[in-house]
Amino acid sequence: MIRRIVVGYDFTEASDDALTWALDLAEPLQATINVVHIADSSDDSDPKVIERRTALARVAEDAGPRVTSQLALGSDVARALVDIAEEANADLIVVATRQVSAMQRWFLGSVAVELIRSAHCPVVTVRSGEDE
């Protein structure tokens, strides 16, 4: 049974789509959602990090009472999401995917692919209409 969902969130339309999908799934299950943003920084007092934390809290508040937010620092998004999901004993991770070329995937890698490879729980990728 799905009780705890972690949603990767990067303030894009695609991540809004993933959050909406997770909310639709969570409602009948009465599951909780933790909306997580990984800030590429090592400084918790960085004004950009503070701004993102505030904006993320607003996203969670707008999404409903069963939704919390968490901002973590780091550059390895997939590893950070996996670690957070493990710590929270999450039953599911939800992330957005966008259409990218094979060359972009080869150079940049894919957070979704790494999540699927290393997560302890199922990973759902929500395809967005937003293209890069």
DAVENNOR-V225088 format. One line per field, one symbol per residue. phi: phi as a letter, one per 40 degrees, with the letter a starting at -180 (. if undefined). A space follows every 50 residues. Layout:
phi->???
//
This chain:
phi->.cbbbbbcbbgbdccccccdccccccdccfccbbcbbbccabbccddccc ccccccccdcccchccbbbabbbibcccccccccccccfccabbbcbbcb ccccccccgadccccdcbccbcbbbbcbccbc
//
